[in-house]
């Protein structure tokens, strides 16, 4: 499994390059439709990258992707994901995988 939620963990999807607004909108719609997420967003714009926060629908849900590459190919083919981080909202700390 790519990741498993067991508590209040959120996930953050990071992109090295900035996305066109239309590509970003399409990605958010696709994640909302196909991903097991209660919330998609907010989008954070940094000096050299963008990130999207993903909040799982419920604690304990298993997200069935074997790798970031599989997640990208199945959930958001039209953008390149740099990495995905797990974020504990109570600590605001991230660990990449």
N, C-alpha and C positions, 0 to 999 in steps of 0.2 A: 504494500500500500504506500501511496505517496505520503499521506498524512492521515492522522486520526484525531478527531477532536475528543477530548476527554474532560474538558473544563471550559473556561471562558476564553480559550485561545482564539485569536483572530489570525487571518493570513493576509500577507501583503504581497502583491504581485508587482515586480519591479521591471522597468524597461529602461535600457540604456539611452535610446533615442526617443525624442518627443514624438508623439503620435499626431497625425492629422485629426482634426476634430471629428470628422466623419468616421474614421477608423476607431477612435476612442468611443464614440456613441455606439457603433456597431458591436464593439467588444463588450461594453457594459450591458447592452440588450441581450447578447448571447449568454453572458455569464448569469444574468438574471433568469433567463429562460431554461438553461441547461444545467446550471451549477446548483449544488445543494446549499445555497446561501440565502440567509434571511435578508442581508443587506449587501449591496455592492457599492462601495464608495466609503468615504470620500476619495476623490482623486487628488493626490498631492503633486504639485509641480515643483521640482527642484531645479537647481542651476544646470544639471547635466542629465537628469532622468525624471521620469514620472513614476508614480506608484498608485495602485488601487488597493484599498483595504477591502477584504472579503470577510464577512461575518457569517459563520455557519448557522444553518437553520436551528439546530438544537445540539446541546452537548451530547457526546457519545456517538454522533453519526460518523460512519466510516465513509471516507471519500475514495471511490474506487478507481484511482489512476495509479499506474505502476511507476510513473516517472514524470518529470516536468515535460519531457518531450511528448509523452502520450497525452498529458493534459492539454498541451498546446495543439497537438494534431486533432484531438477530439473536441475541445471546447472553444478554441480561439485560433483558428488556422491563419487568419489574415494579419496577425501581429506577432513579432518575435519577443518572447519573454526572456528577460535576462536571468532572473531567478525569482523564487518565491520564498518569503520569510514567514516564520511563525512569530506572531506578536502576542505577548501577554499584555492585555490592555491595562492591567493593574500595575505593571512594572514599566510599561512602555519600552520593553527591550525586545530585540529581534534576534533570531538565530536563523541563518540561511541554510538551505540544503540544496 
